[in-house]
Amino acid sequence: MSAPEAVKEAPPAAPEDKANGDLVKLPDDAMPDLKAPAEIKKEPEVNKLFRMVMKLQASDLHLKVGQPPMMRLRGDIRRTEMRPLTQEDMERLLYPVLNAKQRKILDDEGGVDFSYVVGADECRFRVSLFKQRGRLSLVSRRVNNSIPSFDKLGLPPIIEKLCKFPEGLVILAGVTGSGKSTTIASMLDYINGTEPLHILTIEDPIEFVFTDRMSYINQREIGLDSRDWHKALKDAVRQDPDVILIGELRDIETFEAAVHAAETGHLVFGTIHASSAGTTINRILDLFPPNKHGAIRQALANNLKAVVAQKLIKGLKAGRVPTNEIMIVNSMIRKLISEGQDGKIPDAIRIGIQEGMVDFNENLKQLCDRGDIDKATALEFSPNPDQLKMILKGIKVATPGIL
C-alpha cells in the first residue's frame, strides 16, 4: 500500500479559527521533499508525519485506523487532508520503529510507551502506541530539543526559589498535556547551570536530553538503562545524587522512594496527575489504604517543600502558555496537611502571596496584565470566575480566616 497522500495544500487555518475537528490544509513545505538527499529518504516512512508535525509546530500527532493523520494545533485536534489510515498503513509505518522488546510489550500488554528521535536528534517525541478495538493507535507528544528558560515559559519568578532547596520533595501537578515535563526540565536545567551538583533522572521514557553544564547529569530510562522502577529507585540513593527526578509518582513504590530520598538529604522532583495543590495531597493519599493516611500526611508535612500545579491555556503571543498555582509549604500549610484540613489550603496560598505563593486566579490576572492571554480565556480556565472578575476589576477579595 502507498503512504497516505496529502490533497493539494493551502496555509493552516488562522489561529483564531475554532476549528476543532476541521481539516488542516498543509502548506507545500510541510510535506516531505521527494528529491531530498538519499540519507533523508532512508528514514523510516513514519518520519514524514513526524516532520509534518515539526514543520507546523503542532504539539501532538494522533494516528488512528479509519481517520486521516491528525495533529493538535493551538490546543485543538485537527484532521489533515490525507486519506484515512488502514491497519496495514499503521503496521507498515509503526512496526519498523519498534525494537524487539517494545514489540513484545505491545503484543503482550496492548500498549507501549517510548521516546522517538527524528533525524540526528532534530526533534524528540514521547510516543504511546496502543491497541483499541484490536487496531493500532498512536498518540505522540513533540518535545522541544532546547530546554526553555523560566522567562521564555512565562513562569512566576518564585519558581527560581524552588530550585534552591537543599533537600525535600517538590511536586509538579497537572493533567496530561499540561506542560509539567517542560517546566520540570526548565527547573533542572536552571540547577544544572548554577550549581556544581550531580543530578540523576529516572524516566519512562526520557524526554528532554540535558547537556552537562556546572552540574553533571545522569539520565536513566526504564526498560533501557534499568530493568524496572523498583531496581532504578533502589539504586538511585547509592549513586551519590544531590538532585533526583522521579518521572512520575504513579504508585506506592515511587512515592515511598521519593520520600525516602528526601528524608536522606536529597532534593527530589516528581510529577503527579492532579489539578491543584490541594488535590495533590488527596491524589497521593489515594495511593494508600486509609489506615496509612495519617503516616503519609506526616511524611508530607515533614518533607514536602512545594507543589506547582499547572495548566496550559491558549495565549495571544504564543500558541499556549502555562498558568500556575504555587504552594510553598510553610508552617501554616504544614499544620493544615498534618491535621487533614486540605480544604483550607487555597486560602493559605492566598495569604502566602508575600512568600511568593500564587493561586490560579492571581496568576491568570498576571498573565492578562502582561498581555499573554485575554480576559475571556482567563475566565474560561479560572477555578472561580466570579472571584476573578472582581480581581480583574481591581476589587480586593477578602481571604477568610483559617486559623
N, C-alpha and C positions, 0 to 999 in steps of 0.2 A: 504494500500500500504506500502511496506517496504521502509526504508530510503535509500537514494542514496548510492550505494556501490562503493567503490574505486576498480579500477583494480589493479593488482599487482604493487608494488611500487618500485621506484628507486629514487636516490637523485635528488633534483631540478636541473634545468639547471644551468650551470655556470653563474656567474654574468655578464660576458661579452657577453653572448648569447643574441642577439637581437631577442627575441622570442615573440614578440607581437602577441598574439593570439595562441601561441603554447600551448601544454599540459604541465601541471605540474605533474610530476610523484612523488607521495607522498612517503616519507620515512615511514617505518613501524611505528615509534614512533610518527608520526603526526596524526595518526588515533586513535580514542578512544579505550581504553582497555576494552574489554568486560568482563574482570574479575576484573574490578575496584570495589572499595567498594560500598556498597549499596547507601550511600549518594550521590555519584557521579552519579550513574545510575538514581537517581530520578531527575536529572537536566532536563530541557526542551531539547527535542531532537535536536533543532537547535544549542544548545551549542556544539555539535560535530563539526559543521562547524566553529563556533567562535573559538573553541580551536585549530582547524587546522590552522587558521589564526595566532593565538598566537604562535603556535609551529614554524611556518615557518617565523615568524616576518614579515608577509605581512602588508601592510598599510591599505588595504581595502578588504572587502568581497562584491562580487556582486552576486546576485541571480536573475535569470530571467527564466520564463517559456520557455521551448524549448532549454535551454542551460544547460550544467553542471555547478555546482558551480564554480565561477571564483574569482581570487584574483589579487590584484595589487602588483607585486613584482618588486622592484627597478624601479618603475615608469611605468611598462608595465602591461597590463591586460593579465593574463594567465588563461587558462581553466584547470581545474583539470581533471584527468582521471576517472570521475564518469559519470554515465548515466545522460541524460538531465532531468531536473526537470519538473514535470507536475504541473498544477494548484492545483491538490489535494495535491501534496507534499508541495507546498508553503503554502496552508491553514493549513495543519497539522503542519508544522514547525513553522509558524509565529503567527497564531491566539492565541495560548496558552500564548504567552508572552505579549499580549496586555491587558491592563485593560479596563474596560467598556468605560471610557471616550475616550481613544485612539482608540478603535474600532469604536466608534460613529464618531469621527473626520475622520477616514479613509473612512467610508461609506458615510458620508455627503459631505466631501470635496475632496475625491480622493487621499489623502496623509496625512501622519502624521510623525512628527519628534519626537524622544525621545532618551533618554540615556538608555543604557542597560549594566547591570553589570553581568559578568560571575563569578560564584562561590562566595566565601566570599571576594568580592572586589578584585579578582585576576586580572581582566582587565575590562576596560570600553570601550564601543563602542558608537559612535554617529550614530544613525540609521535614515535613511529616507526610510520609507515603502510607496509605492505609486502604483497606478494603471496605466498601459499603455496598450492600446488596450483591455481594460476590464480585464486584468490579473494582478496579483500581481508581483511587482519587488521590490528588496531591494538593497540599497547601504549603506554600513556601514563602518565608519572610526574607526580604532583602536586608542584609546587614551592611551598613556603611563600612568601607575599608578604613577610613580615617575615624578616629575617636573624637567626637566634638567636645569643645570646652563647655564649661558651665554657661559662659556668656552666650555662646552660639546656640545652646539649647534653650536659653531664656530661663534658667533655674533661679530660684531665690538665692540671694547672697549667702544665707546661713548654711547652704549646702557645703561650703568650704569647711566650715567648723566641724561638720560631721565626719570629716576625713581625718581629724586630728585627735580623736580619742585614742588613748594608749592601749585600751582593751575594751571588751564588751561586744554587744551584738547590735548591729544596725540593719534594719529590715526595710526593703523596698517592696511596697504593696501596690497591687493593681491587677486589673483583669488582663487576660491575654491580649497582646497588641497595644498595651498602654505605654510602651517605651521604657519599661523597667530595666531591661538589659542595657539599653543605651545609657541611661542615667548612671547605673552602677558601673559601667565601663568608664564613663567620664570621671567618676569618683576615684576609681582605682588608678586611672592614668594621672590624675592630679597627684595622688600619693607617689606614684612612680616618678614624677618629675620634681618632687620636692623633698623626699626623704630617702636615706640610704637603708632600705629595708628589703626583706625577702617576702614577696607576695606569691601566694600559692592559690591557684584557682582549680576547682573541681566542677566540671561542667558536663552536660549531656544534651546537645553536643557543644563544643567550643564555638563561640560566635565571633567575638572580636579577638584579633590576634594583636598582642601588645609587643612593643619594641622596648627592650631594656633601656632605661634612662638612668636616673640616680638610684632607683631600686633595680632589682632584677626579679624576673617573674617566671615561675614555672606553671604551665597550664596543662592540666590532665583531663583527658576526655574518657568518660565511662565507655567501656567496650573496646577502646583503642589503647589507652595507656593503663587502664586498671580493669580488673575483671568485673567489678560491680561497685556500687556506692559503699557498701559495708567495708570492703577492702580499702578503698581510697580514703574514706573518712578515718579508718583505724590508722592508716599510715600517715595521715596529714600531720598530726601533732608530733610525730617523730622526725619530721623533715625541717625542723627549725624555722617555721614561718613566723613572720611578725603579723601579717595580714592574710586572712583566708577568705576566699569567696566560695560559698556553697551555693551552686547554681539555683537550687530551689529547695525550700523547706517543705518537702512533699509528704513526709510521714514521720512517725515517732522517731525512727532511727536518725534521720537527718537533723531533726530539731534537737534531739539529745546530744548529738555530736557537736552541733553549733554551740549549745550551752556549755558543754564540757570544754570546748576550745576557748570560749570567752572566759570561763572560770579560771583557766590556767594561763591567763595573761595574753591572749591573742585578741586582735581586733577582727571580728568576723562579720562579713556581709552576706546576706541571703535575700532571696525573693520569695514572695508568697502571693497567692491569689486572694486578695481581699480588696474591698472598695474604699476603705478609710482606715485611719489609725485605730479608731475604736474597734472596728470589726476585725482588725488584725488580731487583737487579743482573743476574741471569740473563735476565730479561724484556727488559731494554734490550739486552744483548748479542745476544739472538736476532734483533734487528732488523738486525744487521750480519753480513757474511760473516766466517768465522773469522780470516782474515788481518788483520782490523781490530780484533780484540778487545783486543789489547794497548794500542792507542792509545785505545780507548774506556774501558778501565779507568783509564788515566792521566787522561783528561779527567774522569771521575767522581771520582777521588781528589782532583783539584785544585779541582773546582767544586761537587760535591755537598755540601750543608750538613746535610740531614736527610731522612729518609724517615718518613712517618707512614702506617703500614698500619692499615686499619680494617675492622671487620665490624659489621653490625647484628644485634643479638640481642634476644630477647623480654625485656621489662622488667616489673617489678612496679608501678612508679609511672607509667610511660609505656609506650605500645604497644611501641616498640622503642628501644633505647639503643645507642650506639656503644661498642665495645671496641677499644682501640688498642694497637699496638706502635709505639714511637717510638725511632728510631735517630738519634743526633746524630753526625756524622762528626768524631770526634776523631782524634788521631794514631794510635791503635791500629787503629781501623776503616779509616782511610785506608791504612794498611800492608796490612791484610787484603785490601782491594779491589785495591790495586796488584798484590799477589802472587797473586791468584786464590784466596785461601783463604776463599771465601764460607761454607763450612760452619762456620767458627768465629765468624761474625757473631752468632748467637744468644747465645753465651757472652759475647762482648764487650758486648752490650746489657745482660746481667745484671750484668756487672762495672761498667757505667757508670751504675748506679742513682743514685749520688751526683751525677752531672751532669744528672740529670733523665730519663735513659733509662728505658724501661719495656718489658717484654715482655708478650705476651698474658696469660700466667698471672698475673703480678703485677697487671696491670690488672683481670683478672677477679676476683681477690681483693679489690681495692679496691672494685669495684662491689658485691660481696657484702657487704663491711663497711658500705657506705653504705645497704644495703637496696634497691639499684636492681634487682638480679637475685637469683634464688635459686641455691643450690648446684648443683641439678640442671642448670639452664641453663648455669652456668659450666662444669661438667664436659662437657656436650654440645658446647660450642664450643671447648673447650681443645685446643691442638695436642699437649698431653702431659698427659692426665688423671691419670695416676699421680703425676706430679710435682705437679700442682695439689692433689691430695688431701693430700699431705704439707704443702704450703704452707698450706692451709686449716686444718690441724691445728696450725699453728704450728711445724712442723718445718722448720728451715733447710735448703735444698737446696744442697749444695756445688757450686761452679762449677769445672769442670775448668780447669787451667792452659792458656792458649792461646798464650803467648809462647814 
